[in-house]
Amino acid sequence: MGYTKDQLLARLQELKIDFTCYDHPVVLTVEEQAKHVGHLGGALSKNLLLKDKKHRLYVVSALVETKVDMKILSQRLGLGKGGLRMAPEENLLQVLQVPLGCVTPFALINESASAVSLLLDKGFKSKQSCYFHPLTNDVTIALSSSNLDKFLISIGKQPAYVNFEDAPAVGKDSPDLAHLVPSGVPNSSVQPVENTAHTNVPHQNNVPKVTEVKAKPKVQSKGPETSQSKVDKPTNCTNVDAFVNDVFDIISPLFLSEVSQRAYLQYPSIYCVHFSVDIIVVQALKKLDVKKEEISSITDGIRRRAAPDLEIIATSLKNASYTSGFHAGFETMLNRGLSGRSSRN
């Protein structure tokens, strides 16, 4: 079980860290947060949870006005141009143990996040106070960067400040931020999402899901088999339709993830404080004058175009498996004979 907001605040008090706490309604964007605390003079932040190809995780915490180019950051970490991308929602719930909209350096207090690397904006150092959510997005706390450092050191995290707007000419073998790459991946023994989703998600039900793309079950139009529920069929490679639907269940969220990453590269300001693929995609599409309903039509179009080829591949794989099994069985029969005794010398 992860830390709660009250436990975190109690920990800050134990460390004698000066902070100010501001209650407000649940907010999903930095613009909404600014309506409640922007006039107080502190520095608002945007916080991203990223992952690399080896499933190592990074929390990037930067001032709202700082431009974070993930391609350049990836190169500076020695991961190549496309080495970083947005981490899936499961990582928020399983590793950081916070709901959508609550990624901040404070989430690293949870033991499950011990292998997560933290990159802080160097600009925080020049601010009198910095604003972060304390594990829940209906509260903002203000504290200085020195007090943030004190907290991080207390949980075993050495503060690492980066000038994200630098673009040094780094060679493949000499990335300047390679020392910030985690040495390992988060513990895979963390409880599954179903068991932890409600631990620190008191406000998740209040957060609207703007767009949700789900794979639709494929309906057949031939034979009496149509009356049988799809759920009753085994999901494996011998059931071609179920296999194809499983493939699209994987492809659809990946498609949304790619759209969100492209949206970030084109409109970095919409990433704000919070990470939610649904909200990011919709805000980006609004800027591109694309209706949000078109997301579903795009994925449905991909399904219609790709399904026949996938069915052919899956059927060929199934037939090949059956053929291989037949030959193996026939060979065994020749070797052992019908009575089970060896028929060959």
Secondary structure, DSSP 4 states (H G I P E B T S, - for coil): -PPPHHHHHHHHHHTT---EEEE-S---SHHHHHHHHGGG-PBPEEEEEEE-TT--EEEEEEETT----HHHHHHHTTS-TT--EEPPHHHIIIII---TT--SGGGGGSGGGTT-EEEEEGGGGG-S-EEE-SSSTTEEEEE-HHHHHHHHHHTT----EE-TT------TT--TTGGGS-SSPPPTTSPPHHHHTTTS-TTGGGS-------PPPPPP-SSGGGGS-GGGS--STTSHHHHHHHHHHHHHHHHHHHHHHHHHHH-GGGG-S---HHHHHHHHHHHTT--THHHHHHHHHHHHHHHHHHHHHHHHHHHHHHHHHHHHHHHHHHHH-TTSS----
